[in-house]
Amino acid sequence: MLSITSIPGIEVGHAGHPTEKTGCTVILCKNGATAGIDIRGSAPGARETELLRPTFMIRHIHAVMLTGGSAFGLRTADGAMQYLEEHKIGFPAGNHVVPIVPTAVIFDLFDRRSTRFPST
């Protein structure tokens, strides 16, 4: 049986809070990957997804972050960006690299699964 990590260059990580029902999953594409998105719903929680439009200059992403915590969860992408930047993985921008990490959250605040939010 194949899994997403059977694809060369793809790594997956997950972190969850030890006592709360919250967490995040990151799919790392260190060599870059082509991506697209279909946004639905009346109040999507997302970051960097506009870059996935085919007419924009960004052609590859370096990770995808999926998380809970509603809009508070968007900051989980900061950790993935920091890791990738430290490993010099990202879009070349002069003397810097800018990791491209589209992020999507679910609105899970009403069910009171967690009172914790990601920290920076």
N, C-alpha and C positions, 0 to 999 in steps of 0.2 A: 504494500500500500504506500502510495506517495503522500508526502506532506509538504507544506510550504517550505519547510527547511531542507527538503530534498533538492531545491533549486540552488545551484551554486551562487554564493554571495549573499544569500538571504539568511538572516538570523532573527530569532524571535525571543523577546524577554517579557516577563510579566512580574509585576510587584503588587502586592496587596497589603493592606493594613492588618496587623496581627489580631486585632479584636473588632474592627469595624468591617462592614460589608462594602468595601470600596477598593479600587485598584486601577491599574492601567496596563496596557499591553503595547509594546512597541515592536514594529517590524523594521529591522535595519536592512538597508540596501546600500551597503558601503560602496559598491561599484556604480551606483546610480541605477535608477529604474524609471521606465515610462509609466505614467499613472493617469487615471481619469477618475471622475466622480460624477455621481448622480445625486443631487441634493434634493431632498423631499421634506415635507412638513412645513408648518407655519412659523417655526422659530428655530431654525437649525443653529447648532452650536459648533462652530468650526473656525479653524485658523489656517491660513496659507492655501486654502482650497481654490481661490481665484487663480492662483498660479497654474492650475491644471488645465486651464482653457487652452485649446490647441493653437490659438493665435498669439499667445504670450511667449516671451523669449525663453522661459524656463522649460527645458526639455527633459530633465531628470530630477527625481526626488532622491533623498538619501535615507529617509525613514517615513513611516506612517505611525501616528500615535492614536490609540483608541482608549478612551477613558470615561470614567463616571465623574460625578461632581458638578454637572451642569457647566456653566461658564467658568466656574472656579477651576475646573479640571483642565482648562486650556493651558494652564501654566506647566503641566507635566511635560509639554514639548520642550520647555527650557532645558530640562535635564538631558534629553536626547540631543538637543542642539549643542550643549556644552560638551558632551562626550564626543560627538562627531567633530566639533571644532578643535578639540584637544588632539584628535587624531588626524587633523588636517584634511577632513572629508567635507566637501561642500562645493557650492558654486564659486568659481574663482572671481574675486572682486579686488583687483589690485594686489596688495600684499596680504589680503585676507581670504578666507573661505567662508561662505555663508551656507550652512547646512539648510536644506529645504526639507521641512518636516510638517507636511499637512497633518492636521489634527482634527478629530471629531469627538464630540462628547455626547453622552446621553443625559437627558433631564431625569435625574433620579432623586430629586429633593423631596417630593411629596411623600414617598413611601418611608421616609425616615430611616433608610438603611444605614446611614452614616451621619454623624455630626462632625466628621473630620473632612477637611479639604486639603488638597496638595499644598505644600509650602515650597517656596523658592530656595 
